[in-house]
Amino acid sequence: MKELCVFILCFLLLKFSLILCHLTEPICFWRIKSNEDNDGDLRSDCGFFLAAVEGPIDQIYNISDFRIPARRYEFFLVLFFATDEINKNPYLLPNMSLISPITSGQCEKTLGDLDKIYSEKNITVEFTDNICVFYGACYISFIGPSWKTSVKLSIHTGTPRVFFGPFNPKLSDHDQFPYVHQVATKDTHLSHGMVSLMLHFRWTWIGLVISDDDQGIQFLSDMREEMQRDGICLAFVNMIPGNMQLYMTRAKIYDKQIMESTAKVVIIYGEMNSTLEVGFRRWIHLGVRKIWITTSQWDVVTNKKDFSFNFFHGTVTFAHHIGELVKFRNFLQTMNNEKYPVNISETRLGWNSFNCSISKNSNKKDHFTFNNTLEWTARNNFDMVLSEEGYNLYNAVYAVAHTYHELILQQVESQQMAVPKGIFTDCQQVASLLKTRVFTNPVGELVNMKHRENQCADYDIFIIWNFPKGLGLKVKIGSYLPCFHQSQQLHISEDLEWATGGTSPQVPSSMCSVTCTAGFRKIHQKQTADCCFDCVQCPENEVSNETDMEQCVRCPDDKYANVEKTHCLQRVVSFLAYEDPLGMALGCMALSFSALTVLILVTFVKYKDTPIVKANNRILSYILLISLVFCFLCSLLFIGHPNQATCILQQITFGVFFTVAISTVLAKTITVVLAFKLTTPGRRMRGMLASGAPNLAIPICTLIQLVLSGIWLVKSPPFIDRDTQSEHGKTIIICNKGSVIAFHFVLGYLGSLALGSFTVAFLARNLPDRFNEAKFLTFSMLVFCSVWITFLPVYHSTRGTVMVVVEVFSILASSAGLLGCIFLPKCCVILD
């Protein structure tokens, strides 16, 4: 009586808490189980066993009327269908029938029926801890879909068992579970498939929510490895503990992390009917809108009556590819309910539909019983395409049938008639044969029970949409084929609709940073993930023609980057050409000055006997005029397309002819000084002046210049060069000086000669006589020095063709200064 009162009180408190609790509290999302322990819910999971009996029978399910959870009804339908299909197959277990007279958790209701079936075969059936145990025979049973339940069921007995739930590594421990066989294939390539999907949609900023257990940790390790290989980053990792009390203490932390994260895509990995599912139900109610990528366990279509973009609108699930059972639909439509007398119950407050709302007008559990399968499927929006677990059970039934078939053949061949046909006593033999079964199921799929861990299984990719009035739609959007070449593994339909809060039909993005477009490169932020970066434009003459490039690519020398820095354009070849207005002008000036110099030379030759020509040392005048002609003409070497010959001749001719000109001016200056300063010269001095000794300055100075030029040519001669920096979009062909030091030595030598001539001439500027040219020589040297002193800073501050123009102009200006200052006044006197 006391225990009954306590039970009633607990029941009332439970109902009251369900009505009053706030939906954001974790306890309101927790499934209230009346028959649950730490190792799994034996009454909510399904367990069947199959026996083979001789001859056809009409009633193969001797089951009393009992209620089963609505979500598990699919397994009963699959069992009914598979056994019916096998019993009608004349080539598999001929003259035998498969029967499944019991489910785990309901033994006590059918012990009488079982004793009646097996008493004649000397088989005893007992019920221990909710487990049916057979003594005297060995039958294969099915357990699932929860691996926790399977662990407990497998510990109690040593009979072979086939687990039809998702593959679990713990059940592969043959030392601990030698008689447990898994029919599901291992998710070996699941992490790579999910990463391939992310790469397809360019999702690089991903959240991960896993269960805090061995499977979750292994999945995290696999995902990290795949993501790092392909440049995808984890925004956060939530490891949900299995303990409810521990989860409740951290629930708000998990909520805040997932709601505040900028990641739009979150991966879910773990079992349903756990704290992990509790967390997701909270996030639904809190309005979290993400794109969830998960496994087939979570491909539940809701039957909410109100329409909203909820948690499962846009959920992408990976499921192992299963064959299409066309006959299954027909079986459901024509199933004889008298032959399969099973009633299905649905609890409104249970987890039959993936819906966490609690009706305000309902405060009690209502039960509904359906004796008609089509009525049940209509009320529950039952997907008449098998789930992955249902398909696994289908294959498991056929694996057992093939095992029994082989065992019976061995019995017949060995003529062991002491044991009735279809009764197997050696569990070791049964388990060994079951493990090695290889067969092709009616769909055409090859099933190999021995290598379920290493099989290269294909995946179907689905997206789930929910619509008003409880309608749901699960659509296949692609497939992942890990056995194919990498470029052909993922196939995705581009015609997709996403629900992430916006109205844009485009695929939503999930990135930490905005994609760096073409023309920009990434700069990673310190102490952040590799997917978080800033975008900066490529440097000068560098381009990036793809998105999210780490480094820009420099354009070849004959090309240049466009303004957007997205691709390289062909450069225009440029040089100081005669066709250019500036080149044409400089060329005309050089020729004009050369012609004028020749005309002055002709005039001096014609009037060679005049006093003014004689007084100014006509031989030196001739030499000076000829050198000036070549000085004007050498400027033409700087105009036109450069080649190796012109590059060498430019500097050599410039240096040599200007040396000749300046040394000639120096000789003329020395002659003037000696003529007017030596008022009482001795014989020796008169003899030097008469013999033309000052003229020796010309060959001596020229020889020194030739030696300097020779050293320049040997050590580092001028060469053709391409200037791509001076003008945007142009390649300027110029003559590189080779050795800048040698070039400045040549200029320095010319400058020293000009300075010496200027000094001597300046000292003789006030000498008398109307034919004294000291003043003109002084002024000409002043002009020459002014031009080349101005040349140096201007030359070094310019680039490209402007630099060449400056050098040509300096040559012309300095030469014209010598010509005009020295000879034009004399021509005026001669022609006057």
C-alpha positions in Angstrom: 0.0 0.0 0.0 2.8 2.4 0.9 4.6 1.7 -2.5 1.3 2.4 -4.3 0.9 5.8 -2.6 4.4 6.8 -3.4 3.9 5.8 -7.1 0.7 7.9 -7.3 2.3 10.9 -5.7 5.3 10.8 -8.1 3.0 10.5 -11.0 1.0 13.5 -10.0 4.1 15.6 -9.4 5.5 14.5 -12.8 2.3 15.6 -14.6 2.3 18.9 -12.7 5.9 19.7 -13.6 5.3 19.0 -17.3 2.5 21.5 -17.4 4.2 24.3 -15.5 7.8 24.1 -16.5 9.2 26.7 -18.9 10.2 25.4 -22.3 13.7 26.9 -22.1 14.6 24.8 -19.1 16.4 21.6 -20.0 14.2 19.4 -17.9 11.2 20.2 -20.2 13.0 18.6 -23.1 13.9 15.4 -21.3 12.1 12.3 -22.1 10.4 10.8 -19.1 10.9 7.1 -19.2 8.9 4.8 -17.0 11.1 1.8 -17.7 14.7 3.0 -18.1 18.0 2.2 -16.6 21.5 3.3 -17.2 22.2 0.6 -19.8 19.3 1.5 -22.1 15.6 1.1 -22.3 14.8 -2.5 -22.9 11.1 -1.9 -23.3 11.4 0.8 -26.0 14.0 -1.0 -28.1 13.2 -4.0 -30.4 14.6 -7.4 -30.2 13.4 -10.4 -32.3 14.6 -13.9 -33.0 14.0 -16.1 -35.9 13.4 -19.8 -35.9 13.1 -22.2 -38.8 10.4 -24.9 -38.7 9.4 -27.5 -41.2 6.5 -27.0 -43.5 4.4 -24.0 -44.2 2.3 -22.4 -41.4 -0.4 -19.8 -41.5 0.3 -18.0 -38.2 4.0 -17.3 -38.0 3.7 -14.7 -35.2 2.1 -16.1 -32.1 2.0 -12.9 -30.3 -0.5 -11.7 -27.8 -2.1 -8.3 -28.1 0.3 -5.7 -26.7 1.3 -2.1 -27.3 4.6 -1.1 -29.0 6.1 2.4 -29.5 4.9 3.9 -32.7 8.4 4.8 -33.8 9.4 1.1 -33.6 6.5 -0.1 -35.7 8.6 0.1 -38.8 10.8 -2.8 -37.6 7.7 -5.0 -37.1 6.6 -4.2 -40.7 10.1 -5.0 -42.1 10.2 -8.2 -40.1 6.8 -9.2 -41.4 7.7 -8.4 -45.0 11.1 -10.0 -45.0 9.9 -13.3 -43.5 6.9 -13.4 -45.8 9.2 -12.8 -48.8 11.6 -15.6 -47.7 8.8 -18.1 -46.9 7.5 -17.6 -50.5 11.0 -18.1 -52.0 11.3 -21.8 -53.1 15.1 -21.6 -53.4 15.8 -20.3 -49.9 14.9 -22.6 -47.0 12.7 -24.8 -49.1 10.0 -26.7 -47.2 10.9 -24.6 -44.2 9.2 -21.5 -42.6 10.8 -18.7 -40.7 8.9 -17.7 -37.6 9.4 -14.9 -35.1 7.2 -15.5 -32.1 8.5 -13.0 -29.7 10.1 -9.6 -29.1 12.4 -8.7 -26.3 10.6 -7.1 -23.4 7.4 -9.1 -23.9 8.5 -12.6 -23.0 6.2 -12.9 -20.0 3.1 -12.5 -22.2 4.0 -15.4 -24.6 5.8 -18.0 -22.5 2.8 -20.3 -22.7 2.7 -20.1 -26.5 6.4 -20.7 -26.7 6.3 -23.7 -24.4 3.6 -25.1 -26.6 5.7 -24.7 -29.8 9.0 -26.0 -28.4 8.0 -28.6 -25.8 7.9 -31.3 -28.4 11.5 -30.4 -29.5 13.0 -30.6 -26.0 13.6 -26.8 -25.8 13.0 -24.9 -22.6 12.2 -21.2 -22.7 12.7 -19.1 -19.5 12.3 -15.4 -18.8 15.2 -13.8 -16.9 15.6 -10.0 -16.4 13.2 -9.3 -19.2 15.3 -11.6 -21.6 14.1 -14.7 -23.2 16.6 -17.5 -22.8 16.4 -20.8 -24.8 18.0 -24.0 -23.4 18.6 -26.9 -25.8 18.7 -24.8 -29.0 20.6 -21.9 -30.6 18.7 -19.3 -32.5 19.9 -16.0 -34.0 18.2 -12.9 -32.6 18.0 -9.3 -33.7 18.8 -6.3 -31.4 18.7 -2.6 -31.9 18.6 0.2 -32.8 20.2 1.4 -29.5 23.6 0.0 -28.9 23.3 0.4 -25.1 20.3 -2.0 -25.1 22.3 -4.3 -27.3 25.2 -4.4 -24.9 22.9 -5.5 -22.1 21.1 -8.1 -24.2 24.4 -9.5 -25.3 25.8 -9.9 -21.8 23.0 -12.2 -20.7 23.3 -14.9 -23.3 25.8 -16.6 -25.5 23.6 -16.9 -28.5 24.4 -15.2 -31.8 22.8 -11.8 -32.2 22.6 -9.4 -35.1 22.6 -5.7 -34.3 20.7 -3.7 -37.0 21.2 -0.2 -35.6 24.0 2.2 -36.7 27.5 0.8 -36.7 29.1 1.0 -33.3 32.8 0.3 -32.7 32.2 -1.0 -29.2 30.2 -3.9 -30.5 33.1 -4.8 -32.8 35.1 -5.9 -29.8 34.9 -9.6 -30.5 36.7 -10.4 -27.2 33.9 -8.8 -25.2 31.0 -9.6 -27.6 32.0 -12.7 -29.6 28.5 -13.5 -30.7 27.4 -10.0 -31.8 27.4 -9.2 -35.5 26.6 -5.8 -37.1 24.9 -5.6 -40.4 25.3 -1.8 -40.8 28.5 -0.6 -42.6 30.9 1.6 -40.7 31.0 5.3 -41.4 34.6 5.2 -42.5 34.2 7.9 -45.2 31.5 10.0 -43.5 33.9 12.8 -42.4 35.4 13.1 -45.9 31.9 13.2 -47.4 30.8 16.0 -45.1 33.9 18.0 -45.8 33.4 17.5 -49.6 29.9 18.9 -49.2 31.3 22.0 -47.4 33.9 22.5 -50.1 31.2 22.3 -52.7 29.2 25.1 -51.1 32.3 26.9 -49.9 31.5 26.6 -46.2 34.7 27.2 -44.3 33.5 28.3 -40.9 31.8 25.3 -39.2 30.4 24.5 -35.8 30.5 21.0 -34.4 28.3 19.5 -31.8 29.1 15.9 -30.7 28.3 13.6 -27.9 31.1 13.4 -25.3 31.9 9.7 -25.7 34.4 7.6 -27.6 32.5 7.8 -30.9 32.2 11.6 -30.7 35.9 12.0 -29.9 36.9 9.8 -32.8 34.6 11.7 -35.2 36.1 15.0 -34.0 39.6 13.7 -34.7 38.6 12.6 -38.2 36.9 15.9 -38.9 39.9 17.9 -37.8 42.2 16.0 -40.0 39.9 16.4 -43.1 39.2 20.0 -42.4 42.9 21.0 -41.9 43.7 19.3 -45.2 41.1 21.4 -47.1 41.4 24.7 -45.2 38.1 24.5 -43.3 38.1 25.8 -39.7 36.0 24.9 -36.6 34.2 27.9 -35.1 33.4 26.0 -32.0 33.2 22.4 -30.6 30.4 21.6 -28.2 30.9 18.2 -26.5 27.6 17.4 -24.9 27.9 15.1 -21.8 25.7 12.1 -21.5 24.8 12.9 -17.9 21.6 14.9 -17.7 22.5 16.7 -14.5 25.9 17.7 -15.9 24.3 18.9 -19.1 21.8 21.1 -17.2 24.7 22.9 -15.5 26.2 23.8 -18.9 23.1 24.2 -21.0 23.1 28.0 -21.1 26.8 28.0 -22.0 26.1 25.8 -25.0 23.1 27.9 -26.0 25.1 31.1 -25.9 27.9 29.7 -27.9 25.8 28.3 -30.7 23.5 31.4 -30.8 26.3 33.9 -30.9 28.6 32.1 -33.3 28.9 33.5 -36.8 29.0 30.0 -38.3 25.9 29.3 -40.3 26.6 25.6 -40.7 26.7 23.1 -37.7 27.5 19.4 -37.8 25.6 17.2 -35.4 27.0 13.8 -34.5 25.6 11.5 -31.9 22.7 9.4 -30.9 19.1 10.5 -30.6 17.2 9.9 -27.4 20.1 11.5 -25.4 21.2 14.8 -23.9 22.4 15.7 -27.4 18.8 15.7 -28.7 17.7 17.6 -25.6 20.1 20.4 -26.6 18.8 20.5 -30.1 15.2 20.8 -29.0 16.2 23.7 -26.8 17.8 25.4 -29.8 14.6 24.9 -31.9 12.5 26.7 -29.3 15.1 29.5 -28.9 14.9 30.2 -32.6 18.4 29.1 -33.7 18.6 29.1 -37.4 21.4 27.1 -38.8 22.1 24.6 -41.6 22.5 21.3 -39.8 24.6 18.6 -41.3 24.0 15.2 -39.6 23.5 11.5 -40.1 20.4 9.5 -41.0 19.4 9.0 -37.3 18.2 12.6 -37.4 16.2 12.5 -40.6 12.9 12.9 -38.8 10.1 14.8 -40.5 8.0 16.8 -38.0 4.3 16.8 -37.8 3.8 20.2 -36.2 0.5 21.7 -37.2 1.8 25.3 -37.3 4.1 26.3 -40.2 7.4 27.9 -39.5 11.0 27.6 -40.6 12.1 25.4 -37.7 15.1 23.3 -36.9 14.6 20.7 -39.6 13.9 23.1 -42.4 17.1 22.8 -44.4 18.7 19.9 -42.5 21.2 17.9 -44.6 21.5 14.3 -43.7 24.0 11.6 -44.8 22.5 8.1 -45.1 24.0 4.9 -46.4 22.5 4.2 -49.8 19.8 1.6 -49.6 18.1 -0.3 -52.4 14.5 0.5 -53.2 12.1 -2.2 -52.1 9.2 -1.7 -54.5 7.3 -4.7 -53.1 7.4 -3.2 -49.6 4.8 -0.6 -50.5 2.5 -3.2 -51.9 3.0 -5.4 -48.9 1.8 -2.5 -46.6 -1.3 -1.9 -48.7 -2.3 -5.6 -48.8 -1.1 -6.8 -45.4 -3.5 -9.2 -43.6 -4.0 -7.8 -40.1 -5.4 -11.1 -38.9 -2.2 -12.8 -39.8 -0.1 -10.1 -38.0 -2.2 -9.2 -34.9 -0.2 -6.3 -33.5 -1.7 -3.1 -32.1 0.2 0.1 -32.2 -0.1 2.8 -29.5 1.0 6.4 -29.8 1.6 8.6 -26.8 1.1 12.4 -27.3 3.7 13.3 -24.8 6.2 10.8 -26.1 8.9 11.3 -28.7 7.0 9.8 -31.5 7.1 13.0 -33.5 10.1 15.3 -33.3 8.2 18.0 -31.5 8.9 19.5 -28.1 5.9 21.7 -27.7 3.4 20.9 -24.9 -0.2 21.6 -25.5 -1.7 24.0 -23.1 -5.1 22.3 -23.3 -3.8 18.8 -22.7 -2.5 17.6 -19.4 -2.9 13.9 -19.7 -1.5 11.0 -21.8 -3.9 10.0 -24.5 -3.6 6.6 -26.1 -4.6 5.7 -29.6 -4.8 2.2 -30.9 -4.8 1.3 -34.6 -5.5 -2.2 -35.9 -5.1 -1.1 -39.5 -1.6 -0.4 -40.9 -2.7 2.1 -43.5 -4.6 4.1 -40.8 -1.5 4.2 -38.7 0.8 5.2 -41.6 -1.6 8.0 -42.5 -1.8 9.4 -38.9 2.0 9.2 -38.4 3.1 10.5 -41.8 5.0 7.2 -42.1 7.7 7.3 -44.8 7.0 4.2 -46.9 10.6 4.2 -48.0 12.7 2.3 -45.4 14.9 4.0 -42.9 18.5 2.9 -42.7 17.8 0.8 -39.6 14.8 -0.8 -41.3 17.0 -1.7 -44.3 19.6 -3.1 -42.0 17.0 -5.3 -40.4 15.8 -6.4 -43.8 19.4 -7.5 -44.7 19.8 -9.1 -41.2 16.7 -11.3 -41.7 18.2 -12.5 -45.0 21.6 -13.1 -43.4 19.9 -15.3 -40.8 17.9 -17.1 -43.5 21.0 -17.8 -45.5 22.8 -19.0 -42.3 19.9 -21.4 -41.5 19.9 -22.6 -45.1 23.5 -23.5 -44.9 23.1 -25.2 -41.5 20.2 -27.3 -42.7 22.2 -28.3 -45.8 25.0 -29.4 -43.5 22.6 -31.4 -41.4 21.2 -33.1 -44.4 24.6 -33.9 -45.9 25.9 -35.3 -42.6 22.6 -37.1 -42.0 22.4 -35.9 -38.4 18.8 -36.9 -37.9 19.2 -37.1 -34.1 18.4 -33.4 -34.0 15.2 -32.2 -35.6 15.5 -30.3 -38.8 15.9 -26.6 -38.1 17.2 -27.1 -34.5 20.8 -26.0 -34.0 22.6 -26.7 -30.8 26.1 -25.5 -31.6 26.1 -21.7 -31.1 29.8 -21.6 -32.1 29.0 -23.1 -35.5 26.0 -20.8 -36.0 28.0 -17.7 -35.2 30.8 -18.8 -37.4 28.6 -19.4 -40.4 26.7 -16.1 -39.8 29.9 -14.1 -39.8 31.0 -15.5 -43.2 27.7 -15.1 -45.1 28.0 -13.4 -48.4 24.8 -13.1 -50.5 22.9 -10.9 -52.9 19.6 -9.6 -51.5 16.5 -9.2 -53.6 17.4 -5.6 -54.3 20.6 -6.7 -56.0 23.0 -5.4 -53.3 25.9 -7.7 -52.3 25.9 -8.2 -48.5 29.2 -9.4 -46.9 28.8 -10.0 -43.2 32.5 -10.4 -42.7 33.8 -7.0 -43.8 31.2 -4.5 -42.7 33.9 -2.3 -41.1 36.0 -1.8 -44.2 33.4 -1.6 -47.0 33.3 1.4 -49.2 29.7 2.3 -48.7 27.9 4.9 -50.8 25.9 7.7 -49.2 22.7 9.4 -50.2 22.4 13.1 -49.2 18.9 14.3 -48.2 17.5 17.6 -47.2 14.4 17.9 -45.0 11.7 20.5 -45.5 8.6 21.0 -43.3 5.3 22.4 -44.5 2.0 23.4 -42.9 -0.5 20.9 -41.5 2.1 18.5 -40.4 3.4 17.8 -43.9 7.0 17.0 -44.3 9.2 16.3 -47.2 12.6 14.5 -47.3 14.3 15.0 -50.7 17.4 13.5 -52.1 19.7 16.2 -53.3 22.8 14.3 -54.1 25.1 11.4 -53.4 28.6 10.7 -52.2 30.5 7.8 -53.8 33.8 7.4 -51.9 35.0 4.5 -54.2 35.1 6.8 -57.2 37.8 9.3 -58.2 37.9 12.3 -56.0 36.5 14.6 -58.8 33.5 12.3 -59.2 32.7 11.4 -55.6 30.2 14.2 -54.8 27.1 14.8 -56.9 24.8 17.6 -55.7 21.7 19.1 -57.3 22.1 22.8 -57.7 18.3 23.5 -57.5 18.1 23.8 -53.7 16.1 25.9 -51.3 17.6 27.0 -48.0 15.9 28.4 -44.9 18.3 30.5 -43.0 16.2 33.5 -42.2 16.6 35.3 -45.6 14.7 35.4 -48.8 17.7 35.1 -51.2 17.7 31.9 -53.3 21.4 31.8 -53.2 23.3 29.2 -51.2 24.0 30.7 -47.7 27.6 31.3 -46.8 29.3 30.2 -43.7 32.7 32.0 -43.5 34.6 33.7 -40.7 35.8 36.4 -43.2 34.4 37.7 -46.4 36.0 36.0 -49.4 38.9 37.9 -50.8 37.9 38.6 -54.4 40.3 38.7 -57.4 42.8 41.4 -57.1 43.2 40.9 -53.3 45.2 38.6 -51.1 44.7 37.3 -47.6 46.5 38.5 -44.5 45.9 36.3 -41.5 45.0 37.9 -38.2 47.1 37.0 -35.2 45.9 34.5 -32.8 42.8 33.5 -34.9 41.9 30.5 -37.1 43.3 30.3 -40.6 39.8 31.1 -42.0 39.8 34.5 -40.3 41.7 37.0 -42.3 41.8 40.5 -43.8 41.9 41.3 -47.5 44.4 43.7 -49.0 45.0 44.7 -52.6 47.9 43.1 -54.5 51.1 45.2 -54.6 52.2 47.0 -57.8 52.4 44.8 -60.9 51.1 41.8 -59.0 47.7 40.1 -59.6 45.4 37.5 -58.2 42.8 36.0 -60.6 41.2 33.7 -58.0 39.4 34.2 -54.7 41.1 33.8 -51.3 44.6 33.7 -52.7 47.4 33.6 -50.1 49.9 35.4 -52.4 49.6 37.5 -55.4 51.5 36.5 -58.6 53.9 38.9 -60.2 53.3 39.7 -63.9 56.1 38.8 -66.4 58.4 41.6 -67.4 56.6 42.1 -70.7 53.2 42.5 -69.0 51.7 44.7 -66.3 48.8 44.5 -63.9 45.5 46.2 -64.7 44.0 48.7 -62.3 41.8 46.0 -60.6 44.9 43.8 -60.2 43.0 40.8 -61.6 45.1 40.0 -64.7 48.2 41.0 -66.6 48.1 43.1 -69.8 50.6 43.2 -72.5 53.0 46.1 -72.1 53.6 48.6 -74.9 57.3 48.7 -76.0 58.6 52.3 -75.8 61.8 54.2 -76.5 62.9 57.6 -77.8 62.0 57.1 -81.4 62.5 59.4 -84.4 58.7 59.2 -85.0 58.0 60.8 -81.6 57.7 64.6 -81.6 60.4 64.9 -79.0 62.8 62.5 -80.8 62.1 64.2 -84.1 62.8 67.6 -82.5 66.1 66.5 -80.9 67.2 64.8 -84.1 66.5 67.9 -86.2 68.4 70.1 -83.6 71.4 67.7 -83.8 71.5 67.8 -87.6 71.0 71.6 -87.7 73.8 72.3 -85.2 76.0 69.8 -87.1 75.3 71.6 -90.4 75.9 75.0 -88.8 79.3 73.7 -87.4 80.3 72.5 -90.8 79.3 75.8 -92.3 81.5 77.7 -89.8 84.3 75.2 -90.5 84.0 76.0 -94.2 84.0 79.7 -93.5 87.2 79.4 -91.4 88.9 77.4 -94.1 87.9 79.9 -96.7 89.1 82.8 -94.6 92.2 81.0 -93.2 94.5 83.8 -94.1 92.6 86.5 -92.3 94.2 88.0 -89.2 91.5 86.8 -86.8 91.7 83.2 -88.0 95.5 83.3 -87.8 95.5 85.0 -84.4 93.3 82.3 -82.8 95.4 79.3 -84.0 93.5 78.0 -87.0 94.6 74.4 -86.5 93.1 74.2 -83.1 90.0 75.9 -84.4 89.7 73.3 -87.1 90.1 70.5 -84.6 87.5 72.1 -82.2 84.9 72.5 -85.0 85.4 69.0 -86.2 85.0 67.6 -82.7 81.9 69.6 -82.2 80.4 68.2 -85.4 80.9 64.7 -83.9 79.5 65.9 -80.5 76.3 67.0 -82.2 76.1 63.8 -84.3 76.8 61.4 -81.3 73.5 62.5 -79.8 71.7 60.7 -82.7 72.9 57.4 -81.1 70.6 58.0 -78.2 67.5 58.2 -80.5 65.9 55.2 -82.1 65.6 51.5 -81.0 68.7 50.7 -78.9 70.9 47.7 -79.7 74.2 46.5 -78.2 76.3 48.5 -80.7 74.6 51.8 -80.1 74.6 51.3 -76.4 78.4 51.0 -76.4 79.0 53.7 -78.9 76.7 56.2 -77.1 79.0 56.5 -74.1 82.4 56.0 -75.9 81.8 58.6 -78.6 80.3 61.0 -76.1 83.3 60.7 -73.8 86.0 60.8 -76.5 84.7 63.6 -78.7 83.8 65.8 -75.7 87.3 65.2 -74.4 88.8 66.2 -77.7 86.7 69.4 -77.7 87.5 70.4 -74.1 91.2 69.6 -74.4 91.3 71.7 -77.6 89.7 74.6 -75.7 92.3 74.0 -73.0 95.1 74.1 -75.5 93.8 77.3 -77.1 93.5 78.9 -73.6 97.1 77.9 -72.7 98.3 79.4 -76.1 96.6 82.7 -75.4 98.1 82.9 -71.9 101.6 82.1 -73.1 101.3 84.6 -75.9 100.3 87.5 -73.7 101.9 86.7 -70.3 105.4 86.0 -71.5 106.6 89.6 -72.0 110.3 88.6 -71.6 110.3 85.0 -72.5 113.5 83.1 -72.9 114.5 81.2 -76.0 113.3 77.9 -74.7 109.8 79.3 -73.9 109.6 81.0 -77.2 110.6 77.8 -78.9 107.8 75.8 -77.1 105.2 78.4 -78.1 106.5 78.5 -81.7 106.6 74.7 -82.0 102.9 74.2 -80.8 103.7 72.4 -77.5 100.3 73.4 -75.9 98.7 71.3 -78.6 100.1 68.2 -76.9 97.3 68.6 -74.3 94.8 67.2 -76.9 96.3 63.7 -77.5 97.4 63.4 -73.8 93.9 64.2 -72.5 92.2 62.0 -75.2 94.5 59.1 -74.4 93.5 59.2 -70.7 89.8 59.2 -71.7 90.4 56.2 -74.0 92.0 54.3 -71.2 89.1 55.1 -68.9 86.6 54.0 -71.6 88.6 50.8 -72.2 88.5 49.8 -68.5 84.7 50.6 -68.6 84.1 48.3 -71.6 86.2 45.5 -70.1 84.7 45.5 -66.6 81.1 46.3 -67.1 80.1 47.5 -70.6 76.7 49.1 -71.3 73.9 46.8 -72.4 70.3 46.8 -73.5 67.9 47.0 -70.6 64.1 47.0 -70.1 62.6 49.5 -67.7 59.1 48.4 -66.5 58.9 50.7 -63.5 59.0 54.1 -65.0 55.8 54.3 -66.9 52.7 52.2 -66.2 51.8 49.8 -68.9 55.0 50.4 -70.9 58.3 48.6 -71.3 60.9 51.2 -72.0 64.0 49.9 -73.8 67.0 51.8 -72.7 70.8 51.4 -72.6 71.9 50.5 -69.2 75.2 52.2 -68.3 76.6 49.0 -67.0 78.9 50.5 -64.4 77.5 53.7 -62.9 80.9 54.4 -61.3 82.7 54.3 -64.7 80.0 56.6 -66.2 80.6 59.1 -63.4 84.4 58.8 -63.8 84.0 59.8 -67.5 81.8 62.8 -66.5 84.2 63.7 -63.7 87.1 63.6 -66.0 85.3 65.9 -68.5 84.3 68.2 -65.6 88.0 68.5 -64.4 89.1 69.4 -67.9 86.3 72.0 -68.3 87.2 73.4 -64.8 90.9 73.7 -65.8 90.1 75.4 -69.0 87.7 77.7 -67.3 90.3 78.6 -64.7 93.0 79.4 -67.2 90.7 81.3 -69.4 89.4 83.3 -66.5 92.9 84.4 -65.6 93.5 85.6 -69.2 90.1 87.4 -69.6 91.5 90.9 -69.3 94.4 90.6 -71.7 94.5 93.3 -74.4 94.1 93.0 -78.1 91.1 93.0 -80.2 91.7 89.4 -81.3 92.0 88.1 -77.8 89.5 85.2 -77.4 90.1 84.6 -73.7 86.8 86.2 -72.7 84.9 83.9 -75.2 86.7 80.9 -74.0 85.8 81.8 -70.3 82.2 82.3 -71.2 82.0 79.1 -73.2 83.4 77.1 -70.3 81.0 78.7 -68.0 78.1 77.6 -70.1 79.5 74.1 -70.5 80.0 73.7 -66.7 76.6 75.1 -66.0 74.9 72.7 -68.4 76.5 69.5 -66.9 76.2 70.7 -63.3 72.5 71.0 -63.9 72.5 67.7 -65.8 73.5 65.5 -62.8 70.5 66.2 -60.4 68.0 66.3 -63.2 69.3 63.1 -64.8 69.1 61.2 -61.5 65.6 62.4 -60.8 64.1 61.2 -64.1 63.3 57.7 -65.4 62.8 56.1 -68.8 62.8 58.1 -72.0 62.9 61.4 -70.1 66.3 60.4 -68.8 67.5 59.9 -72.4 66.0 63.2 -73.4 67.9 65.0 -70.6 71.2 63.4 -71.7 70.7 64.3 -75.3 69.6 67.8 -74.5 72.7 68.3 -72.3 75.0 67.1 -75.1 73.3 69.5 -77.6 73.2 72.4 -75.1 76.8 72.1 -74.0 78.1 71.7 -77.6 76.0 74.6 -78.8 77.4 76.7 -76.0 80.9 76.0 -77.1 80.0 76.7 -80.7 78.1 79.9 -80.0 80.4 81.5 -77.5 83.7 80.8 -79.3 83.0 81.0 -83.0 79.9 83.1 -83.7 81.6 86.4 -82.6 84.5 85.5 -84.9 82.2 84.7 -87.8 80.6 88.1 -87.4 84.0 89.8 -87.6 85.0 87.7 -90.6 81.8 88.3 -92.5 81.5 92.0 -91.5 
